[in-house]
């Protein structure tokens, strides 16, 4: 059995604006389905990753629950 190529770089955090992982550029659905995708499907996703990564923020935000709630309150005001 051969190894399955993966773009994962172990920076697993999803950009809220785009829905893409900050590290690899895949969506949650693509990450979950990666092992069951055909090689052609994985290659198609891999080809789109550089363009996707160009659209995400470069630094993932790690917010505490308190900070997130304060930000959401401020956005509603």
PDB file of N, CA, C and O in Angstrom:
ATOM      1  N   UNK A   1       0.843  -1.173   0.000  1.00  0.00           N
ATOM      2  CA  UNK A   1       0.000   0.000   0.000  1.00  0.00           C
ATOM      3  C   UNK A   1       0.892   1.242   0.000  1.00  0.00           C
ATOM      4  O   UNK A   1       1.850   1.307   0.771  1.00  0.00           O
ATOM      5  N   UNK A   2       0.599   2.215  -0.839  1.00  0.00           N
ATOM      6  CA  UNK A   2       1.412   3.425  -0.905  1.00  0.00           C
ATOM      7  C   UNK A   2       0.836   4.506   0.006  1.00  0.00           C
ATOM      8  O   UNK A   2      -0.349   4.497   0.339  1.00  0.00           O
ATOM      9  N   UNK A   3       1.698   5.429   0.397  1.00  0.00           N
ATOM     10  CA  UNK A   3       1.272   6.533   1.261  1.00  0.00           C
ATOM     11  C   UNK A   3       0.409   7.507   0.458  1.00  0.00           C
ATOM     12  O   UNK A   3       0.623   7.704  -0.738  1.00  0.00           O
ATOM     13  N   UNK A   4      -0.554   8.102   1.126  1.00  0.00           N
ATOM     14  CA  UNK A   4      -1.417   9.088   0.491  1.00  0.00           C
ATOM     15  C   UNK A   4      -0.801  10.459   0.709  1.00  0.00           C
ATOM     16  O   UNK A   4      -0.545  10.862   1.844  1.00  0.00           O
ATOM     17  N   UNK A   5      -0.565  11.166  -0.374  1.00  0.00           N
ATOM     18  CA  UNK A   5      -0.008  12.511  -0.280  1.00  0.00           C
ATOM     19  C   UNK A   5      -1.015  13.431   0.402  1.00  0.00           C
ATOM     20  O   UNK A   5      -2.216  13.360   0.141  1.00  0.00           O
ATOM     21  N   UNK A   6      -0.510  14.290   1.274  1.00  0.00           N
ATOM     22  CA  UNK A   6      -1.375  15.219   1.992  1.00  0.00           C
ATOM     23  C   UNK A   6      -0.688  16.572   2.088  1.00  0.00           C
ATOM     24  O   UNK A   6       0.527  16.637   2.274  1.00  0.00           O
ATOM     25  N   UNK A   7      -1.453  17.657   1.963  1.00  0.00           N
ATOM     26  CA  UNK A   7      -0.867  18.988   2.104  1.00  0.00           C
ATOM     27  C   UNK A   7      -0.775  19.444   3.559  1.00  0.00           C
ATOM     28  O   UNK A   7      -0.316  20.555   3.825  1.00  0.00           O
ATOM     29  N   UNK A   8      -1.197  18.619   4.490  1.00  0.00           N
ATOM     30  CA  UNK A   8      -1.237  18.993   5.895  1.00  0.00           C
ATOM     31  C   UNK A   8       0.153  19.357   6.410  1.00  0.00           C
ATOM     32  O   UNK A   8       1.120  18.630   6.186  1.00  0.00           O
ATOM     33  N   UNK A   9       0.238  20.507   7.112  1.00  0.00           N
ATOM     34  CA  UNK A   9       1.495  20.906   7.747  1.00  0.00           C
ATOM     35  C   UNK A   9       1.313  21.031   9.263  1.00  0.00           C
ATOM     36  O   UNK A   9       2.126  21.656   9.943  1.00  0.00           O
ATOM     37  N   UNK A  10       0.243  20.433   9.781  1.00  0.00           N
ATOM     38  CA  UNK A  10      -0.061  20.400  11.208  1.00  0.00           C
ATOM     39  C   UNK A  10      -0.315  21.783  11.802  1.00  0.00           C
ATOM     40  O   UNK A  10      -0.014  22.028  12.970  1.00  0.00           O
ATOM     41  N   UNK A  11      -0.869  22.684  10.994  1.00  0.00           N
ATOM     42  CA  UNK A  11      -1.361  23.977  11.459  1.00  0.00           C
ATOM     43  C   UNK A  11      -2.859  23.921  11.198  1.00  0.00           C
ATOM     44  O   UNK A  11      -3.349  24.469  10.210  1.00  0.00           O
ATOM     45  N   UNK A  12      -3.567  23.267  12.074  1.00  0.00           N
ATOM     46  CA  UNK A  12      -4.970  22.947  11.835  1.00  0.00           C
ATOM     47  C   UNK A  12      -5.890  23.960  12.505  1.00  0.00           C
ATOM     48  O   UNK A  12      -6.292  23.802  13.658  1.00  0.00           O
ATOM     49  N   UNK A  13      -6.207  24.994  11.754  1.00  0.00           N
ATOM     50  CA  UNK A  13      -7.109  26.029  12.235  1.00  0.00           C
ATOM     51  C   UNK A  13      -7.797  26.612  11.004  1.00  0.00           C
ATOM     52  O   UNK A  13      -7.144  26.899  10.000  1.00  0.00           O
ATOM     53  N   UNK A  14      -9.107  26.785  11.081  1.00  0.00           N
ATOM     54  CA  UNK A  14      -9.895  27.218   9.932  1.00  0.00           C
ATOM     55  C   UNK A  14     -10.121  28.722   9.972  1.00  0.00           C
ATOM     56  O   UNK A  14     -10.516  29.271  11.000  1.00  0.00           O
ATOM     57  N   UNK A  15      -9.869  29.383   8.848  1.00  0.00           N
ATOM     58  CA  UNK A  15     -10.135  30.809   8.696  1.00  0.00           C
ATOM     59  C   UNK A  15     -11.648  31.001   8.622  1.00  0.00           C
ATOM     60  O   UNK A  15     -12.302  30.445   7.740  1.00  0.00           O
ATOM     61  N   UNK A  16     -12.206  31.786   9.546  1.00  0.00           N
ATOM     62  CA  UNK A  16     -13.656  31.989   9.582  1.00  0.00           C
ATOM     63  C   UNK A  16     -14.192  32.659   8.316  1.00  0.00           C
ATOM     64  O   UNK A  16     -15.319  32.389   7.902  1.00  0.00           O
ATOM     65  N   UNK A  17     -13.398  33.520   7.707  1.00  0.00           N
ATOM     66  CA  UNK A  17     -13.871  34.262   6.536  1.00  0.00           C
ATOM     67  C   UNK A  17     -13.952  33.389   5.286  1.00  0.00           C
ATOM     68  O   UNK A  17     -14.918  33.481   4.528  1.00  0.00           O
ATOM     69  N   UNK A  18     -12.956  32.552   5.069  1.00  0.00           N
ATOM     70  CA  UNK A  18     -12.905  31.773   3.831  1.00  0.00           C
ATOM     71  C   UNK A  18     -13.339  30.326   4.009  1.00  0.00           C
ATOM     72  O   UNK A  18     -13.784  29.693   3.052  1.00  0.00           O
ATOM     73  N   UNK A  19     -13.216  29.797   5.220  1.00  0.00           N
ATOM     74  CA  UNK A  19     -13.510  28.390   5.461  1.00  0.00           C
ATOM     75  C   UNK A  19     -12.348  27.473   5.128  1.00  0.00           C
ATOM     76  O   UNK A  19     -12.495  26.251   5.150  1.00  0.00           O
ATOM     77  N   UNK A  20     -11.200  28.049   4.820  1.00  0.00           N
ATOM     78  CA  UNK A  20     -10.011  27.262   4.475  1.00  0.00           C
ATOM     79  C   UNK A  20      -9.083  27.150   5.680  1.00  0.00           C
ATOM     80  O   UNK A  20      -9.000  28.064   6.500  1.00  0.00           O
ATOM     81  N   UNK A  21      -8.388  26.025   5.775  1.00  0.00           N
ATOM     82  CA  UNK A  21      -7.392  25.824   6.822  1.00  0.00           C
ATOM     83  C   UNK A  21      -6.221  26.775   6.585  1.00  0.00           C
ATOM     84  O   UNK A  21      -5.763  26.931   5.453  1.00  0.00           O
ATOM     85  N   UNK A  22      -5.736  27.414   7.663  1.00  0.00           N
ATOM     86  CA  UNK A  22      -4.593  28.315   7.554  1.00  0.00           C
ATOM     87  C   UNK A  22      -3.348  27.582   7.074  1.00  0.00           C
ATOM     88  O   UNK A  22      -2.523  28.161   6.365  1.00  0.00           O
ATOM     89  N   UNK A  23      -3.206  26.340   7.444  1.00  0.00           N
ATOM     90  CA  UNK A  23      -1.996  25.590   7.117  1.00  0.00           C
ATOM     91  C   UNK A  23      -1.993  25.003   5.728  1.00  0.00           C
ATOM     92  O   UNK A  23      -1.020  25.160   4.991  1.00  0.00           O
ATOM     93  N   UNK A  24      -3.081  24.317   5.352  1.00  0.00           N
ATOM     94  CA  UNK A  24      -3.060  23.586   4.082  1.00  0.00           C
ATOM     95  C   UNK A  24      -3.996  24.150   3.016  1.00  0.00           C
ATOM     96  O   UNK A  24      -3.804  23.891   1.828  1.00  0.00           O
ATOM     97  N   UNK A  25      -5.007  24.917   3.429  1.00  0.00           N
ATOM     98  CA  UNK A  25      -5.925  25.501   2.453  1.00  0.00           C
ATOM     99  C   UNK A  25      -7.163  24.675   2.158  1.00  0.00           C
ATOM    100  O   UNK A  25      -8.017  25.097   1.378  1.00  0.00           O
ATOM    101  N   UNK A  26      -7.275  23.489   2.778  1.00  0.00           N
ATOM    102  CA  UNK A  26      -8.457  22.667   2.527  1.00  0.00           C
ATOM    103  C   UNK A  26      -9.623  23.111   3.397  1.00  0.00           C
ATOM    104  O   UNK A  26      -9.437  23.774   4.417  1.00  0.00           O
ATOM    105  N   UNK A  27     -10.830  22.734   2.978  1.00  0.00           N
ATOM    106  CA  UNK A  27     -12.024  22.970   3.788  1.00  0.00           C
ATOM    107  C   UNK A  27     -12.156  21.843   4.800  1.00  0.00           C
ATOM    108  O   UNK A  27     -11.472  20.824   4.699  1.00  0.00           O
ATOM    109  N   UNK A  28     -13.041  22.029   5.776  1.00  0.00           N
ATOM    110  CA  UNK A  28     -13.284  20.960   6.756  1.00  0.00           C
ATOM    111  C   UNK A  28     -13.760  19.682   6.065  1.00  0.00           C
ATOM    112  O   UNK A  28     -13.328  18.581   6.408  1.00  0.00           O
ATOM    113  N   UNK A  29     -14.646  19.840   5.098  1.00  0.00           N
ATOM    114  CA  UNK A  29     -15.168  18.684   4.381  1.00  0.00           C
ATOM    115  C   UNK A  29     -14.086  17.938   3.620  1.00  0.00           C
ATOM    116  O   UNK A  29     -14.063  16.708   3.599  1.00  0.00           O
ATOM    117  N   UNK A  30     -13.192  18.688   2.997  1.00  0.00           N
ATOM    118  CA  UNK A  30     -12.095  18.051   2.255  1.00  0.00           C
ATOM    119  C   UNK A  30     -11.146  17.335   3.203  1.00  0.00           C
ATOM    120  O   UNK A  30     -10.670  16.240   2.902  1.00  0.00           O
ATOM    121  N   UNK A  31     -10.873  17.947   4.343  1.00  0.00           N
ATOM    122  CA  UNK A  31      -9.997  17.305   5.327  1.00  0.00           C
ATOM    123  C   UNK A  31     -10.624  15.992   5.802  1.00  0.00           C
ATOM    124  O   UNK A  31      -9.954  14.963   5.886  1.00  0.00           O
ATOM    125  N   UNK A  32     -11.912  16.050   6.106  1.00  0.00           N
ATOM    126  CA  UNK A  32     -12.607  14.852   6.603  1.00  0.00           C
ATOM    127  C   UNK A  32     -12.661  13.740   5.555  1.00  0.00           C
ATOM    128  O   UNK A  32     -12.569  12.560   5.894  1.00  0.00           O
ATOM    129  N   UNK A  33     -12.809  14.111   4.293  1.00  0.00           N
ATOM    130  CA  UNK A  33     -12.976  13.117   3.229  1.00  0.00           C
ATOM    131  C   UNK A  33     -11.668  12.719   2.562  1.00  0.00           C
ATOM    132  O   UNK A  33     -11.672  11.873   1.668  1.00  0.00           O
ATOM    133  N   UNK A  34     -10.559  13.303   2.970  1.00  0.00           N
ATOM    134  CA  UNK A  34      -9.293  13.135   2.260  1.00  0.00           C
ATOM    135  C   UNK A  34      -8.933  11.672   2.005  1.00  0.00           C
ATOM    136  O   UNK A  34      -8.542  11.322   0.891  1.00  0.00           O
ATOM    137  N   UNK A  35      -9.055  10.834   2.997  1.00  0.00           N
ATOM    138  CA  UNK A  35      -8.645   9.433   2.839  1.00  0.00           C
ATOM    139  C   UNK A  35      -9.566   8.640   1.926  1.00  0.00           C
ATOM    140  O   UNK A  35      -9.162   7.606   1.394  1.00  0.00           O
ATOM    141  N   UNK A  36     -10.780   9.097   1.736  1.00  0.00           N
ATOM    142  CA  UNK A  36     -11.713   8.369   0.880  1.00  0.00           C
ATOM    143  C   UNK A  36     -11.809   8.967  -0.527  1.00  0.00           C
ATOM    144  O   UNK A  36     -12.481   8.405  -1.392  1.00  0.00           O
ATOM    145  N   UNK A  37     -11.149  10.088  -0.760  1.00  0.00           N
ATOM    146  CA  UNK A  37     -11.156  10.695  -2.094  1.00  0.00           C
ATOM    147  C   UNK A  37     -10.325   9.859  -3.058  1.00  0.00           C
ATOM    148  O   UNK A  37      -9.399   9.151  -2.662  1.00  0.00           O
ATOM    149  N   UNK A  38     -10.677   9.963  -4.318  1.00  0.00           N
ATOM    150  CA  UNK A  38      -9.862   9.302  -5.340  1.00  0.00           C
ATOM    151  C   UNK A  38      -8.572  10.106  -5.522  1.00  0.00           C
ATOM    152  O   UNK A  38      -8.533  11.293  -5.198  1.00  0.00           O
ATOM    153  N   UNK A  39      -7.529   9.474  -6.031  1.00  0.00           N
ATOM    154  CA  UNK A  39      -6.295  10.224  -6.294  1.00  0.00           C
ATOM    155  C   UNK A  39      -6.537  11.434  -7.206  1.00  0.00           C
ATOM    156  O   UNK A  39      -5.922  12.483  -7.011  1.00  0.00           O
ATOM    157  N   UNK A  40      -7.410  11.301  -8.182  1.00  0.00           N
ATOM    158  CA  UNK A  40      -7.708  12.421  -9.084  1.00  0.00           C
ATOM    159  C   UNK A  40      -8.373  13.570  -8.329  1.00  0.00           C
ATOM    160  O   UNK A  40      -8.057  14.736  -8.565  1.00  0.00           O
ATOM    161  N   UNK A  41      -9.293  13.241  -7.425  1.00  0.00           N
ATOM    162  CA  UNK A  41      -9.948  14.277  -6.621  1.00  0.00           C
ATOM    163  C   UNK A  41      -8.939  14.981  -5.714  1.00  0.00           C
ATOM    164  O   UNK A  41      -8.969  16.204  -5.575  1.00  0.00           O
ATOM    165  N   UNK A  42      -8.052  14.209  -5.103  1.00  0.00           N
ATOM    166  CA  UNK A  42      -7.033  14.823  -4.240  1.00  0.00           C
ATOM    167  C   UNK A  42      -6.114  15.731  -5.044  1.00  0.00           C
ATOM    168  O   UNK A  42      -5.767  16.819  -4.584  1.00  0.00           O
ATOM    169  N   UNK A  43      -5.715  15.303  -6.232  1.00  0.00           N
ATOM    170  CA  UNK A  43      -4.864  16.146  -7.081  1.00  0.00           C
ATOM    171  C   UNK A  43      -5.569  17.442  -7.455  1.00  0.00           C
ATOM    172  O   UNK A  43      -4.949  18.505  -7.470  1.00  0.00           O
ATOM    173  N   UNK A  44      -6.859  17.361  -7.756  1.00  0.00           N
ATOM    174  CA  UNK A  44      -7.629  18.564  -8.110  1.00  0.00           C
ATOM    175  C   UNK A  44      -7.651  19.545  -6.940  1.00  0.00           C
ATOM    176  O   UNK A  44      -7.485  20.749  -7.130  1.00  0.00           O
ATOM    177  N   UNK A  45      -7.854  19.031  -5.744  1.00  0.00           N
ATOM    178  CA  UNK A  45      -7.844  19.899  -4.565  1.00  0.00           C
ATOM    179  C   UNK A  45      -6.449  20.492  -4.380  1.00  0.00           C
ATOM    180  O   UNK A  45      -6.312  21.689  -4.128  1.00  0.00           O
ATOM    181  N   UNK A  46      -5.420  19.664  -4.503  1.00  0.00           N
ATOM    182  CA  UNK A  46      -4.035  20.125  -4.320  1.00  0.00           C
ATOM    183  C   UNK A  46      -3.693  21.262  -5.294  1.00  0.00           C
ATOM    184  O   UNK A  46      -2.968  22.191  -4.938  1.00  0.00           O
ATOM    185  N   UNK A  47      -4.215  21.181  -6.514  1.00  0.00           N
ATOM    186  CA  UNK A  47      -3.931  22.228  -7.497  1.00  0.00           C
ATOM    187  C   UNK A  47      -4.565  23.562  -7.113  1.00  0.00           C
ATOM    188  O   UNK A  47      -4.051  24.618  -7.482  1.00  0.00           O
ATOM    189  N   UNK A  48      -5.662  23.526  -6.386  1.00  0.00           N
ATOM    190  CA  UNK A  48      -6.349  24.765  -6.004  1.00  0.00           C
ATOM    191  C   UNK A  48      -5.791  25.399  -4.733  1.00  0.00           C
ATOM    192  O   UNK A  48      -6.122  26.545  -4.430  1.00  0.00           O
ATOM    193  N   UNK A  49      -4.962  24.692  -3.988  1.00  0.00           N
ATOM    194  CA  UNK A  49      -4.521  25.172  -2.686  1.00  0.00           C
ATOM    195  C   UNK A  49      -3.689  26.457  -2.721  1.00  0.00           C
ATOM    196  O   UNK A  49      -3.924  27.325  -1.881  1.00  0.00           O
ATOM    197  N   UNK A  50      -2.744  26.633  -3.628  1.00  0.00           N
ATOM    198  CA  UNK A  50      -1.989  27.892  -3.610  1.00  0.00           C
ATOM    199  C   UNK A  50      -2.886  29.129  -3.746  1.00  0.00           C
ATOM    200  O   UNK A  50      -2.670  30.126  -3.057  1.00  0.00           O
ATOM    201  N   UNK A  51      -3.873  29.073  -4.612  1.00  0.00           N
ATOM    202  CA  UNK A  51      -4.782  30.210  -4.777  1.00  0.00           C
ATOM    203  C   UNK A  51      -5.621  30.420  -3.525  1.00  0.00           C
ATOM    204  O   UNK A  51      -5.871  31.559  -3.130  1.00  0.00           O
ATOM    205  N   UNK A  52      -6.056  29.341  -2.903  1.00  0.00           N
ATOM    206  CA  UNK A  52      -6.838  29.453  -1.678  1.00  0.00           C
ATOM    207  C   UNK A  52      -6.022  30.067  -0.557  1.00  0.00           C
ATOM    208  O   UNK A  52      -6.497  30.958   0.147  1.00  0.00           O
ATOM    209  N   UNK A  53      -4.787  29.590  -0.388  1.00  0.00           N
ATOM    210  CA  UNK A  53      -3.946  30.089   0.696  1.00  0.00           C
ATOM    211  C   UNK A  53      -3.650  31.571   0.555  1.00  0.00           C
ATOM    212  O   UNK A  53      -3.403  32.256   1.549  1.00  0.00           O
ATOM    213  N   UNK A  54      -3.672  32.070  -0.673  1.00  0.00           N
ATOM    214  CA  UNK A  54      -3.453  33.499  -0.897  1.00  0.00           C
ATOM    215  C   UNK A  54      -4.614  34.332  -0.362  1.00  0.00           C
ATOM    216  O   UNK A  54      -4.466  35.540  -0.172  1.00  0.00           O
ATOM    217  N   UNK A  55      -5.779  33.702  -0.112  1.00  0.00           N
ATOM    218  CA  UNK A  55      -6.950  34.449   0.342  1.00  0.00           C
ATOM    219  C   UNK A  55      -7.163  34.417   1.846  1.00  0.00           C
ATOM    220  O   UNK A  55      -7.996  35.163   2.360  1.00  0.00           O
ATOM    221  N   UNK A  56      -6.430  33.572   2.567  1.00  0.00           N
ATOM    222  CA  UNK A  56      -6.639  33.485   4.012  1.00  0.00           C
ATOM    223  C   UNK A  56      -5.705  34.446   4.736  1.00  0.00           C
ATOM    224  O   UNK A  56      -4.650  34.818   4.222  1.00  0.00           O
ATOM    225  N   UNK A  57      -6.114  34.838   5.936  1.00  0.00           N
ATOM    226  CA  UNK A  57      -5.241  35.639   6.779  1.00  0.00           C
ATOM    227  C   UNK A  57      -4.030  34.784   7.105  1.00  0.00           C
ATOM    228  O   UNK A  57      -4.154  33.569   7.258  1.00  0.00           O
ATOM    229  N   UNK A  58      -2.897  35.381   7.210  1.00  0.00           N
ATOM    230  CA  UNK A  58      -1.685  34.607   7.444  1.00  0.00           C
ATOM    231  C   UNK A  58      -1.499  34.187   8.888  1.00  0.00           C
ATOM    232  O   UNK A  58      -0.770  33.231   9.153  1.00  0.00           O
ATOM    233  N   UNK A  59      -2.123  34.859   9.817  1.00  0.00           N
ATOM    234  CA  UNK A  59      -1.974  34.478  11.216  1.00  0.00           C
ATOM    235  C   UNK A  59      -3.310  34.021  11.767  1.00  0.00           C
ATOM    236  O   UNK A  59      -4.246  34.817  11.845  1.00  0.00           O
ATOM    237  N   UNK A  60      -3.419  32.768  12.149  1.00  0.00           N
ATOM    238  CA  UNK A  60      -4.683  32.322  12.743  1.00  0.00           C
ATOM    239  C   UNK A  60      -4.916  33.041  14.068  1.00  0.00           C
ATOM    240  O   UNK A  60      -3.991  33.217  14.861  1.00  0.00           O
ATOM    241  N   UNK A  61      -6.152  33.451  14.296  1.00  0.00           N
ATOM    242  CA  UNK A  61      -6.515  34.084  15.560  1.00  0.00           C
ATOM    243  C   UNK A  61      -6.842  33.002  16.572  1.00  0.00           C
ATOM    244  O   UNK A  61      -7.649  32.111  16.307  1.00  0.00           O
ATOM    245  N   UNK A  62      -6.237  33.083  17.683  1.00  0.00           N
ATOM    246  CA  UNK A  62      -6.556  32.173  18.777  1.00  0.00           C
ATOM    247  C   UNK A  62      -7.220  33.024  19.853  1.00  0.00           C
ATOM    248  O   UNK A  62      -6.545  33.648  20.671  1.00  0.00           O
ATOM    249  N   UNK A  63      -8.522  33.043  19.842  1.00  0.00           N
ATOM    250  CA  UNK A  63      -9.268  33.855  20.783  1.00  0.00           C
ATOM    251  C   UNK A  63      -9.723  33.029  21.979  1.00  0.00           C
ATOM    252  O   UNK A  63     -10.054  31.849  21.861  1.00  0.00           O
ATOM    253  N   UNK A  64      -9.730  33.677  23.113  1.00  0.00           N
ATOM    254  CA  UNK A  64     -10.357  33.044  24.263  1.00  0.00           C
ATOM    255  C   UNK A  64     -11.862  33.214  24.111  1.00  0.00           C
ATOM    256  O   UNK A  64     -12.324  34.050  23.334  1.00  0.00           O
ATOM    257  N   UNK A  65     -12.602  32.443  24.832  1.00  0.00           N
ATOM    258  CA  UNK A  65     -14.063  32.554  24.766  1.00  0.00           C
ATOM    259  C   UNK A  65     -14.493  33.951  25.190  1.00  0.00           C
ATOM    260  O   UNK A  65     -15.378  34.539  24.569  1.00  0.00           O
ATOM    261  N   UNK A  66     -13.888  34.481  26.227  1.00  0.00           N
ATOM    262  CA  UNK A  66     -14.225  35.814  26.714  1.00  0.00           C
ATOM    263  C   UNK A  66     -13.955  36.879  25.642  1.00  0.00           C
ATOM    264  O   UNK A  66     -14.784  37.762  25.425  1.00  0.00           O
ATOM    265  N   UNK A  67     -12.807  36.797  24.980  1.00  0.00           N
ATOM    266  CA  UNK A  67     -12.473  37.767  23.941  1.00  0.00           C
ATOM    267  C   UNK A  67     -13.425  37.645  22.750  1.00  0.00           C
ATOM    268  O   UNK A  67     -13.820  38.650  22.160  1.00  0.00           O
ATOM    269  N   UNK A  68     -13.789  36.412  22.402  1.00  0.00           N
ATOM    270  CA  UNK A  68     -14.713  36.212  21.283  1.00  0.00           C
ATOM    271  C   UNK A  68     -16.081  36.802  21.592  1.00  0.00           C
ATOM    272  O   UNK A  68     -16.681  37.466  20.747  1.00  0.00           O
ATOM    273  N   UNK A  69     -16.575  36.559  22.810  1.00  0.00           N
ATOM    274  CA  UNK A  69     -17.881  37.100  23.186  1.00  0.00           C
ATOM    275  C   UNK A  69     -17.860  38.625  23.208  1.00  0.00           C
ATOM    276  O   UNK A  69     -18.826  39.261  22.785  1.00  0.00           O
ATOM    277  N   UNK A  70     -16.772  39.218  23.694  1.00  0.00           N
ATOM    278  CA  UNK A  70     -16.652  40.679  23.711  1.00  0.00           C
ATOM    279  C   UNK A  70     -16.629  41.232  22.290  1.00  0.00           C
ATOM    280  O   UNK A  70     -17.264  42.249  22.010  1.00  0.00           O
ATOM    281  N   UNK A  71     -15.902  40.571  21.392  1.00  0.00           N
ATOM    282  CA  UNK A  71     -15.838  41.017  20.005  1.00  0.00           C
ATOM    283  C   UNK A  71     -17.204  40.916  19.345  1.00  0.00           C
ATOM    284  O   UNK A  71     -17.615  41.827  18.626  1.00  0.00           O
ATOM    285  N   UNK A  72     -17.911  39.817  19.584  1.00  0.00           N
ATOM    286  CA  UNK A  72     -19.235  39.653  18.993  1.00  0.00           C
ATOM    287  C   UNK A  72     -20.229  40.683  19.523  1.00  0.00           C
ATOM    288  O   UNK A  72     -21.071  41.187  18.779  1.00  0.00           O
ATOM    289  N   UNK A  73     -20.123  40.991  20.815  1.00  0.00           N
ATOM    290  CA  UNK A  73     -20.990  42.043  21.386  1.00  0.00           C
ATOM    291  C   UNK A  73     -20.707  43.385  20.724  1.00  0.00           C
ATOM    292  O   UNK A  73     -21.634  44.121  20.385  1.00  0.00           O
ATOM    293  N   UNK A  74     -19.434  43.704  20.539  1.00  0.00           N
ATOM    294  CA  UNK A  74     -19.038  44.974  19.926  1.00  0.00           C
ATOM    295  C   UNK A  74     -19.500  45.042  18.464  1.00  0.00           C
ATOM    296  O   UNK A  74     -19.901  46.105  17.991  1.00  0.00           O
ATOM    297  N   UNK A  75     -19.444  43.926  17.759  1.00  0.00           N
ATOM    298  CA  UNK A  75     -19.881  43.900  16.350  1.00  0.00           C
ATOM    299  C   UNK A  75     -21.386  44.122  16.230  1.00  0.00           C
ATOM    300  O   UNK A  75     -21.848  44.706  15.250  1.00  0.00           O
ATOM    301  N   UNK A  76     -22.150  43.666  17.213  1.00  0.00           N
ATOM    302  CA  UNK A  76     -23.610  43.846  17.184  1.00  0.00           C
ATOM    303  C   UNK A  76     -24.018  45.257  17.542  1.00  0.00           C
ATOM    304  O   UNK A  76     -25.083  45.722  17.134  1.00  0.00           O
ATOM    305  N   UNK A  77     -23.184  45.940  18.299  1.00  0.00           N
ATOM    306  CA  UNK A  77     -23.527  47.296  18.769  1.00  0.00           C
ATOM    307  C   UNK A  77     -23.420  48.346  17.681  1.00  0.00           C
ATOM    308  O   UNK A  77     -23.678  49.523  17.932  1.00  0.00           O
TER     309      UNK A  77
END
